[in-house]
Amino acid sequence: MLRWMAILLLAAAAQSQASDDDTSPDQALTPCSAAWVALVEARLGTGDGRGHGLDLGSGEWRSVVEFRLGIRDDPAAP
């Protein structure tokens, strides 16, 4: 459940970002789309700071995002 809450929070943040940029509602980011993944990466950053990063949207990338959000290995998360 926490995973979905985190996804919804990121989607809300993406929507807020879209609103801040005077983007129309039709151009709002769809969760798990390439643009959404790019926004999550920009906000959380999964690279090592030396130009080495993960394949955006991959399982490994999602695991790092879950870790950064503090929900990985949480028994309450699905």
VENWOFEN-V566287 format. One record per residue. RES is the residue in one letter. NEAR is the number of other C-alpha atoms within 12 Angstrom. D_FIRST is the distance of its C-alpha to the first C-alpha in Angstrom with 2 decimals. Layout:
BEGIN
res,near,d_first
RES,NEAR,D_FIRST
RES,NEAR,D_FIRST
END
This chain:
BEGIN
res,near,d_first
M,14,0.00
L,19,3.79
R,25,5.35
W,18,5.31
M,18,6.33
A,25,8.73
I,24,9.96
L,20,10.67
L,17,12.38
L,30,14.36
A,25,15.29
A,21,16.49
A,23,18.39
A,32,19.89
Q,26,20.96
S,20,22.45
Q,24,24.24
A,22,25.58
S,17,26.83
D,13,28.47
D,13,30.34
D,13,31.75
T,15,29.96
S,14,29.97
P,16,26.83
D,11,27.80
Q,17,27.36
A,24,23.82
L,28,21.64
T,24,19.54
P,24,16.15
C,22,16.90
S,16,20.61
A,16,23.15
A,22,23.66
W,28,20.00
V,29,19.86
A,24,23.12
L,30,21.89
V,36,18.92
E,28,21.59
A,18,23.96
R,18,21.65
L,21,20.25
G,26,23.02
T,31,22.55
G,20,26.28
D,11,28.53
G,9,30.73
R,8,33.55
G,9,32.76
H,11,30.84
G,17,27.47
L,22,25.06
D,18,25.03
L,27,22.76
G,24,19.83
S,17,20.55
G,12,18.29
E,17,19.88
W,23,19.34
R,27,15.58
S,21,15.57
V,27,17.63
V,31,15.48
E,29,12.45
F,19,15.11
R,21,16.47
L,26,13.27
G,19,13.01
I,23,9.75
R,21,11.78
D,16,12.48
D,14,10.03
P,11,10.02
A,13,6.93
A,16,5.02
P,14,5.64
END
